[in-house]
Amino acid sequence: MGEAVIAREVFDRLRQATAGDTGVLAELCREYVSEARSTIANLRHALNEGNAAEFRERAHYLKGSSLMIGARHLSQYCATLEQMGRDSDLSAAEPVLEQAVAALRAVEEELTRDLGPVALPAEGSAA
């Protein structure tokens, strides 16, 4: 992961779209992180159940929302997971899912550095 955790040009566009309102941007980030944590939990559940269709759908969702915020590495892991679900072969999904979890943590750390603790949901959220 030589490049930035969050693609700066994507995040800067998001910042411009919120007219530089840090409160609005922080709320968008909180919602993204909360949804991402929940989606990771859904992916784990679908993996444990062997539900490839649900796994593909949740991976696709997280891939898209991660691209919107500029979390490219997380999005790439999700694309891999989505393909596994599409192929109905989840046998190698666990380590990629763990990479996605680590990528989400890195995104959370970068958001916190950029916007402060207000960028993350309250402790106790899923993940």
RODONU-731844 format. One line per field, with one value per residue: z, y, x of N, C-alpha, C in turn; chain; residue number from 1. Coordinates in steps of 0.2 Angstrom, whole numbers. Each point is the difference from the previous one (the first is absolute). Layout:
N
n.Z	(Z / ...);
n.Y	(Y / ...);
n.X	(X / ...);
ca.Z	(Z / ...);
ca.Y	(Y / ...);
ca.X	(X / ...);
c.Z	(Z / ...);
c.Y	(Y / ...);
c.X	(X / ...);
lumke	(A / ...);
kolba	(NUM / ...);
//
This chain:
127
n.Z	(0 / -6 / -3 / 0 / 6 / 0 / -6 / 0 / -7 / 2 / 5 / -4 / -5 / 4 / 1 / -6 / -1 / 6 / -6 / 1 / 1 / 5 / 3 / -5 / -1 / 6 / -1 / -6 / 3 / 5 / -4 / -4 / 6 / 3 / -6 / 0 / 6 / -1 / -5 / 3 / 5 / -5 / -2 / 6 / 1 / -6 / 2 / 6 / -4 / -3 / 1 / -6 / -1 / 6 / 0 / -6 / 2 / 6 / -3 / -4 / 5 / 4 / -5 / -2 / 6 / 0 / -6 / 2 / 5 / -5 / 3 / -4 / 5 / 4 / -4 / -1 / 6 / 0 / -5 / 3 / 6 / -3 / -3 / 6 / 2 / -5 / 2 / 5 / 1 / 6 / -3 / -4 / 2 / 5 / -3 / -5 / 3 / 3 / -6 / -1 / 5 / -2 / -6 / 2 / 4 / -5 / -3 / 5 / 0 / -7 / 0 / 5 / -3 / -5 / 4 / 3 / 6 / -2 / -4 / 6 / -1 / 4 / 5 / -2 / -6 / -4 / 0);
n.Y	(-6 / 1 / 0 / 6 / -1 / 6 / -1 / 4 / -2 / -7 / -1 / 3 / -4 / -5 / 2 / 1 / -6 / 0 / 4 / -5 / -3 / 0 / 4 / 3 / 2 / 2 / 3 / 2 / 2 / 3 / 2 / 1 / 2 / 3 / 2 / 2 / 2 / 3 / 2 / 1 / 2 / 3 / 3 / 1 / 2 / 3 / 1 / 1 / 3 / 2 / 6 / -3 / -1 / -1 / -4 / -2 / 0 / -2 / -5 / -1 / -1 / -4 / -4 / 1 / -1 / -4 / -1 / 1 / -3 / -4 / -4 / 1 / 0 / 3 / 4 / 0 / 0 / 5 / 3 / -2 / 2 / 5 / -1 / -1 / 5 / 4 / -2 / 2 / 3 / -1 / -5 / 5 / 1 / -5 / -2 / 0 / -3 / -4 / -1 / -1 / -4 / -3 / -1 / -2 / -4 / -1 / -1 / -4 / -3 / 0 / -3 / -4 / -1 / -1 / -3 / -4 / -1 / 6 / -2 / -2 / -5 / 0 / -1 / -6 / 3 / -3 / -6);
n.X	(4 / 4 / -6 / -2 / -2 / -1 / -3 / 5 / 0 / -2 / 4 / 4 / -2 / 1 / 6 / 1 / -3 / 4 / 3 / 4 / -7 / 4 / -5 / -2 / 7 / 0 / -6 / 2 / 6 / -3 / -4 / 5 / 4 / -5 / -2 / 6 / 0 / -6 / 2 / 5 / -4 / -4 / 6 / 2 / -6 / 0 / 7 / -2 / -5 / 6 / -2 / 2 / -6 / -2 / 4 / -2 / -6 / 2 / 4 / -5 / -4 / 5 / 0 / -6 / -2 / 5 / -2 / -6 / 3 / 2 / -3 / 5 / 5 / -4 / -1 / 7 / 0 / -5 / 3 / 6 / -2 / -1 / 6 / 2 / -4 / 2 / 6 / -4 / 6 / -3 / 3 / 2 / -6 / 1 / 5 / -4 / -5 / 5 / 2 / -6 / 0 / 6 / -2 / -5 / 4 / 3 / -6 / -2 / 6 / 0 / -7 / 2 / 6 / -4 / -4 / 4 / -1 / -2 / 6 / 0 / -4 / -5 / 4 / 2 / 2 / -4 / 3);
ca.Z	(0 / 0 / 0 / 5 / 2 / -3 / -6 / 2 / -4 / 1 / 6 / -1 / -3 / 5 / 5 / -4 / 0 / 6 / 1 / 5 / 7 / 3 / 3 / -5 / -3 / 6 / 1 / -6 / 2 / 5 / -3 / -4 / 4 / 3 / -5 / -2 / 6 / -1 / -6 / 2 / 4 / -4 / -4 / 4 / 1 / -6 / -1 / 5 / -2 / -7 / -4 / -5 / -3 / 5 / 0 / -6 / 1 / 5 / -3 / -6 / 4 / 3 / -6 / -2 / 5 / 1 / -6 / 1 / 5 / -2 / 3 / -6 / 2 / 2 / -6 / -4 / 4 / -1 / -7 / 1 / 3 / -5 / -5 / 3 / 1 / -7 / -3 / 6 / 3 / 6 / 3 / 2 / 2 / 6 / 0 / -4 / 4 / 5 / -3 / -1 / 7 / 2 / -4 / 4 / 6 / -3 / -2 / 6 / 3 / -4 / 1 / 7 / -1 / -4 / 2 / 7 / 2 / -2 / -6 / 1 / 5 / 7 / 1 / 1 / -6 / -3 / -4);
ca.Y	(6 / 6 / 6 / 2 / -4 / 4 / 4 / 7 / 4 / -2 / 3 / 7 / 1 / -1 / 6 / 5 / -1 / 2 / 7 / 1 / 0 / -5 / -4 / -4 / -5 / -4 / -4 / -5 / -5 / -4 / -4 / -4 / -4 / -4 / -5 / -5 / -5 / -4 / -4 / -5 / -5 / -4 / -5 / -6 / -4 / -3 / -5 / -5 / -4 / -3 / 4 / 4 / 6 / 5 / 2 / 4 / 6 / 4 / 2 / 5 / 7 / 4 / 3 / 7 / 6 / 1 / 4 / 7 / 3 / 0 / -6 / -5 / -7 / -4 / -1 / -6 / -6 / -2 / -3 / -7 / -4 / 0 / -5 / -6 / -2 / -2 / -6 / -5 / -3 / 4 / -4 / 4 / 6 / 3 / 5 / 7 / 4 / 3 / 6 / 5 / 3 / 4 / 6 / 4 / 3 / 5 / 6 / 4 / 4 / 5 / 5 / 3 / 5 / 5 / 3 / -1 / -5 / 1 / -3 / -7 / -1 / -1 / -7 / -5 / -1 / -7 / -1);
ca.X	(-4 / 4 / -3 / -4 / -6 / -6 / 2 / -1 / -4 / -7 / -3 / 0 / -7 / -6 / 1 / -3 / -7 / -3 / 1 / 5 / -3 / 3 / -5 / -3 / 4 / 1 / -6 / 0 / 5 / -3 / -5 / 4 / 3 / -6 / -2 / 5 / 1 / -6 / 0 / 5 / -4 / -4 / 4 / 2 / -5 / -1 / 5 / -1 / -6 / 1 / -5 / 4 / -4 / 0 / 7 / 2 / -4 / 3 / 7 / -1 / -2 / 5 / 5 / -3 / 0 / 7 / 2 / -3 / 4 / 7 / 3 / 1 / 2 / -6 / -4 / 3 / -1 / -7 / -1 / 2 / -5 / -6 / 1 / 0 / -7 / -3 / 2 / -2 / 6 / 3 / 5 / 6 / -3 / 1 / 6 / -1 / -4 / 4 / 4 / -5 / -1 / 6 / -1 / -5 / 3 / 5 / -4 / -3 / 6 / 1 / -5 / 1 / 5 / -2 / -6 / -1 / -4 / -7 / -1 / -2 / -6 / 2 / 3 / -5 / -3 / 2 / 6);
c.Z	(0 / -1 / 6 / 2 / -3 / -6 / 2 / -5 / 0 / 7 / 0 / -4 / 5 / 5 / -4 / -1 / 6 / 2 / 6 / 7 / 3 / 4 / -5 / -3 / 6 / 0 / -6 / 2 / 5 / -3 / -4 / 4 / 3 / -5 / -2 / 5 / 0 / -6 / 1 / 4 / -4 / -5 / 4 / 1 / -6 / -2 / 5 / -2 / -7 / -5 / -5 / -3 / 5 / 1 / -5 / 0 / 5 / -2 / -5 / 3 / 3 / -5 / -2 / 5 / 1 / -5 / 1 / 5 / -2 / 4 / -5 / 2 / 3 / -6 / -4 / 4 / -1 / -7 / 0 / 3 / -4 / -5 / 3 / 1 / -7 / -2 / 5 / 2 / 6 / 4 / 2 / 2 / 7 / 1 / -4 / 5 / 6 / -3 / -1 / 7 / 2 / -5 / 3 / 6 / -3 / -2 / 6 / 3 / -4 / 1 / 7 / -1 / -4 / 3 / 8 / 2 / -2 / -6 / 1 / 4 / 7 / 1 / 2 / -6 / -3 / -4 / 3);
c.Y	(6 / 7 / 1 / -4 / 3 / 4 / 7 / 4 / -1 / 4 / 8 / 2 / 0 / 7 / 6 / -1 / 2 / 7 / 2 / 0 / -6 / -5 / -5 / -6 / -6 / -5 / -5 / -6 / -5 / -5 / -5 / -6 / -5 / -5 / -5 / -5 / -5 / -5 / -5 / -5 / -4 / -5 / -6 / -4 / -4 / -5 / -6 / -4 / -3 / 3 / 4 / 6 / 6 / 3 / 4 / 7 / 5 / 3 / 6 / 7 / 3 / 2 / 6 / 5 / 1 / 4 / 7 / 4 / 0 / -6 / -5 / -7 / -4 / -1 / -6 / -7 / -2 / -2 / -7 / -4 / 0 / -5 / -7 / -2 / -1 / -7 / -6 / -4 / 4 / -4 / 5 / 7 / 3 / 4 / 6 / 4 / 3 / 6 / 6 / 3 / 5 / 7 / 5 / 4 / 5 / 6 / 4 / 4 / 6 / 6 / 4 / 5 / 6 / 5 / 0 / -6 / 0 / -4 / -8 / -1 / -1 / -7 / -5 / -2 / -7 / 1 / -6);
c.X	(4 / -4 / -5 / -6 / -6 / 3 / -1 / -4 / -7 / -2 / 0 / -6 / -6 / 0 / -3 / -7 / -4 / 1 / 5 / -2 / 3 / -5 / -4 / 4 / 2 / -6 / 0 / 5 / -3 / -5 / 3 / 3 / -5 / -2 / 5 / 1 / -6 / 1 / 6 / -3 / -4 / 4 / 2 / -6 / -2 / 5 / -1 / -6 / 1 / -5 / 4 / -4 / 0 / 8 / 2 / -4 / 3 / 7 / -1 / -2 / 5 / 6 / -2 / 1 / 7 / 3 / -2 / 4 / 7 / 4 / 2 / 2 / -6 / -5 / 3 / -1 / -7 / -1 / 2 / -6 / -7 / 0 / 0 / -8 / -3 / 2 / -2 / 5 / 3 / 5 / 6 / -2 / 3 / 7 / -1 / -5 / 4 / 4 / -5 / -1 / 6 / 0 / -5 / 3 / 5 / -4 / -2 / 6 / 1 / -5 / 1 / 5 / -2 / -6 / -1 / -5 / -7 / -2 / -2 / -6 / 2 / 2 / -6 / -4 / 3 / 7 / 5);
lumke	(A / A / A / A / A / A / A / A / A / A / A / A / A / A / A / A / A / A / A / A / A / A / A / A / A / A / A / A / A / A / A / A / A / A / A / A / A / A / A / A / A / A / A / A / A / A / A / A / A / A / A / A / A / A / A / A / A / A / A / A / A / A / A / A / A / A / A / A / A / A / A / A / A / A / A / A / A / A / A / A / A / A / A / A / A / A / A / A / A / A / A / A / A / A / A / A / A / A / A / A / A / A / A / A / A / A / A / A / A / A / A / A / A / A / A / A / A / A / A / A / A / A / A / A / A / A / A);
kolba	(1 / 2 / 3 / 4 / 5 / 6 / 7 / 8 / 9 / 10 / 11 / 12 / 13 / 14 / 15 / 16 / 17 / 18 / 19 / 20 / 21 / 22 / 23 / 24 / 25 / 26 / 27 / 28 / 29 / 30 / 31 / 32 / 33 / 34 / 35 / 36 / 37 / 38 / 39 / 40 / 41 / 42 / 43 / 44 / 45 / 46 / 47 / 48 / 49 / 50 / 51 / 52 / 53 / 54 / 55 / 56 / 57 / 58 / 59 / 60 / 61 / 62 / 63 / 64 / 65 / 66 / 67 / 68 / 69 / 70 / 71 / 72 / 73 / 74 / 75 / 76 / 77 / 78 / 79 / 80 / 81 / 82 / 83 / 84 / 85 / 86 / 87 / 88 / 89 / 90 / 91 / 92 / 93 / 94 / 95 / 96 / 97 / 98 / 99 / 100 / 101 / 102 / 103 / 104 / 105 / 106 / 107 / 108 / 109 / 110 / 111 / 112 / 113 / 114 / 115 / 116 / 117 / 118 / 119 / 120 / 121 / 122 / 123 / 124 / 125 / 126 / 127);
//
